[in-house]
Amino acid sequence: MIGLGVGIDYALFIVVRYRTGLHDGLDPETANILALTTAGRAVLFAGCTVIISLLGMFVMGINFIYGLSLGAILAVLMVMLASVTWCRRSWVSPAPSWPPRNTTAPPP
């Protein structure tokens, strides 16, 4: 559940920054660079902070907590790296407008 929560949070953080760049008139490549240099850096910092806090669970000395913390650490690490790498691969073109516009029909 921790991996799912931080995954959604991190991906939305980067996507919102990318779409803000598109809204401001940047081309997709520049908006991508802007999103990853600003929000991507924040995602990496937040992910490392979560991992460090989960490492604190090893100090408790309870054996079954070790497995829980190790699983959560691996989930956060994978989600953090995926949000920084896979989000940018899915931004080939800007999002289509909704509802789709019929460009062949004459204006009313």
N, C-alpha and C positions, 0 to 999 in steps of 0.2 A: 504494500500500500504506500510505503514511503516513496518507492521508485515511481509509481504511477503519479503521485501527487507532485513530486518535484519535476517529473518529466513534462507534465502539462504546464506547470508554472514556467519552467525554463523555456519551453518551445513558444509559449504565448508571448513571453517577454521579448524574444528575438523577432517573432513574426510581427508584433505590433510596431516595433522599431523599424522594421523593413517597410511596412505599409505606410508608416508616417513619412519615411523618406520618399516613397512613391507619391504620396499626396502632396509633398512639398515641391514636386516637379523634378526630382532626380530620376535619372535613367535606372533601370533595374540593377545593373552592375554596380553603380555608385551607391545605390540604396543598400545593396547587399554588403558592400564593404563597410558602410556606415553602421549597419545593424550589427555586424560581427565585431567591429572595433569598439562599439559602445556597449550594447547589450550582451554581446558574447563575452566580453571581459567581465562583466558583472555576473554572468552565469557561472563562469569558471571560479570566480571568487566565492560566490555563494555555495557552489558545490563543494569546494574545498573546506569551507566552514562547516558544512553539514557532515562531511566525512570526518573532520577532526573531532566534532562533538560526538559522533558515533564511536570513534575510537576510545572515548572516555568510558564507554560501557565495559571495556575490558578490565578496567580498574576495579569494578565491582566484585570480581572474584566468584561469580556464580557461573557454573559451567554451561547451562543451557542458554545463557545470555550471549555467550561467545558466538554461537551459531547465528543467533538473531542479528547481532551487530555486524557480523561478517557478511551475511546476506544483504543487509540494508546498505552496507558500504559498497558492495559490488553493484547493487542496483543503482545507487546514486552515481557511481562512477560511470557506469555504462550509459545512463540517461544523460548525464552531463556531456559526455563526449559525443553522443548521438545528436543532441540538440545543437551542438556547435557545428557538426559536420553534415548531418543529413538535412537540416533545414535549408541550408544554402543550395543543396543539390535540387531541391524541389521547386526553386524559384526560377524556372526557366523564363517565364513571362509573367506579366502582372495579372492579377486576378480578373476574370471577365466581369463585366458589369451585369447586374441582374435587375430586372428581367432582360433577356437578350433583345437587342434592338434589330429590327428588320431594316436592313440598309437598302434593299431593293425596292421597297414600296415608296411611292412619292409622298412627300410631306402633306399633311392635311390642310 
